[in-house]
Amino acid sequence: MVMARPATAGDAAELVRLRGLMLAAVTGTEPPPGPWQDVAREDLREWLAEPEGSLAAFVVDAPDGGLAACAVGTIERRLGGPTNPDGRVGYVFNVCTDPEHRRRGYSRACMTALLDWYRRRGVRRIDLRASAAGQPLYRSLGFEPTRDPTMRLALPGDPVG
């Protein structure tokens, strides 16, 4: 049985490497190196050092060093409503398995650990965006498509990377 462990601040560089792999898989293009990686590493080091923070990451170590897989999630506070009175919502992102380590249950182990973290924190609604490749895993864990359309606005500014 594969066991995921909580990520630590020392895993930040590997989590950013896996994020690059995930972004490449979603967009079809490897993201260029740049300041985004430095900012992401520093943010992860800070967030993962918080004992009861609103971000958690779970990882599986690769047998040859580094990380084989990860799943990262946050807890957001929104205004409550009839179906979610306390307004807490989990958001899962950056689920990735290094191509060399796929089909071994690593992403499932990371996701299971992350979902357990949400349960312990009392979060009952969890959202994510799924790639076509990830949908079977998420469906098997109980995720269902929603009717809510997603829209996005990118405000002009100086992007980090």
C-alpha positions in Angstrom: 0.0 0.0 0.0 1.3 3.4 -1.0 1.5 6.0 1.8 1.7 9.7 1.2 3.3 12.0 3.8 2.7 15.7 4.6 5.0 17.9 2.6 7.5 20.1 4.4 9.1 23.4 3.5 12.1 21.3 2.3 9.9 19.8 -0.4 9.2 23.3 -2.0 11.6 22.9 -4.9 10.3 19.5 -5.9 6.7 20.7 -5.6 7.5 23.5 -8.0 9.2 21.0 -10.4 6.0 18.8 -10.3 3.9 21.9 -10.9 5.8 22.5 -14.1 5.1 19.0 -15.2 1.4 19.4 -14.4 1.2 22.7 -16.2 2.9 21.1 -19.3 0.4 18.2 -19.2 -2.6 20.6 -19.0 -1.4 23.1 -21.6 0.6 20.9 -23.9 3.6 23.2 -23.5 6.3 23.2 -20.9 6.2 26.5 -18.9 9.3 28.6 -19.4 11.6 28.9 -16.4 11.3 32.3 -14.7 10.5 34.3 -11.6 7.2 32.3 -11.1 9.3 29.4 -9.9 11.2 31.5 -7.3 8.0 33.0 -6.0 6.3 29.6 -5.8 9.2 28.1 -3.9 9.2 30.9 -1.4 5.4 30.8 -1.0 5.5 27.1 -0.4 8.3 27.3 2.1 6.3 29.9 4.1 2.9 28.2 3.8 4.2 24.7 4.6 5.9 25.9 7.7 2.6 27.1 9.2 1.5 24.5 11.7 -2.3 25.0 11.2 -2.2 26.9 7.9 -4.8 27.0 5.2 -2.6 25.1 2.7 -1.5 21.5 2.8 0.5 19.3 0.4 0.9 15.5 0.5 3.6 13.8 -1.4 5.1 10.4 -2.2 8.8 10.1 -2.3 10.5 8.7 -5.4 12.6 5.6 -4.7 15.6 7.3 -6.4 15.2 10.6 -4.6 13.0 13.6 -5.1 9.2 13.4 -5.2 7.2 11.0 -7.3 3.8 12.7 -6.8 1.9 15.4 -5.0 -1.5 16.9 -4.3 -1.8 20.4 -2.9 -4.9 22.0 -1.5 -6.1 25.1 0.3 -9.0 26.1 2.5 -10.9 29.2 1.5 -13.4 31.2 3.6 -16.4 32.4 1.7 -19.7 33.8 2.8 -21.9 30.8 3.9 -25.0 29.7 2.2 -27.8 27.1 2.4 -25.6 24.2 1.2 -22.4 25.4 3.0 -23.4 27.3 6.1 -19.8 28.0 7.4 -18.5 29.0 3.9 -15.4 27.0 4.1 -14.4 25.5 0.8 -11.4 23.3 -0.1 -9.7 23.8 -3.4 -7.4 21.1 -4.8 -4.7 22.0 -7.3 -1.3 20.8 -8.4 -2.0 17.1 -8.4 0.8 15.5 -10.4 2.8 12.3 -10.7 6.1 12.4 -12.4 5.7 10.4 -15.7 8.4 7.9 -14.6 6.2 6.9 -11.6 2.7 6.8 -13.0 0.2 4.0 -12.7 1.4 3.0 -9.2 -1.4 4.7 -7.1 0.8 7.6 -6.0 -1.7 10.4 -7.0 -4.5 8.4 -5.3 -2.5 8.2 -2.1 -1.8 11.9 -2.2 -5.4 12.8 -2.9 -6.7 10.4 -0.1 -4.3 12.0 2.4 -5.4 15.5 1.3 -9.1 14.6 1.6 -8.5 13.2 5.1 -6.8 16.6 6.0 -10.0 18.4 4.8 -12.1 16.0 6.9 -10.0 16.7 10.0 -10.4 20.4 9.4 -14.2 20.2 9.0 -14.2 21.1 5.4 -17.1 19.4 3.6 -17.1 21.0 0.2 -14.1 20.5 -2.0 -13.6 21.8 -5.6 -11.0 21.2 -8.3 -10.5 21.5 -12.0 -9.8 18.2 -13.6 -7.9 17.4 -16.7 -9.3 14.6 -18.9 -6.6 12.3 -17.6 -7.4 13.1 -14.0 -11.2 12.7 -14.2 -11.3 8.9 -13.6 -9.3 9.3 -10.3 -11.4 12.2 -9.1 -14.7 10.4 -10.0 -13.5 7.3 -8.1 -13.0 9.5 -5.0 -16.5 10.9 -5.2 -16.1 14.1 -7.2 -18.9 15.0 -9.6 -19.1 17.6 -12.3 -20.9 20.8 -11.4 -23.3 23.0 -13.3 -21.4 26.1 -12.3 -19.6 27.7 -15.2 -16.1 29.1 -14.6 -15.2 32.5 -15.8 -12.0 34.4 -15.4 -10.8 38.0 -15.6 -7.1 38.8 -15.9 -6.5 42.3 -14.7 -3.6 44.2 -16.4 -0.4 44.4 -14.4 3.1 43.3 -14.2 3.0 39.5 -14.2 5.5 37.7 -12.0 6.2 35.0 -14.6 
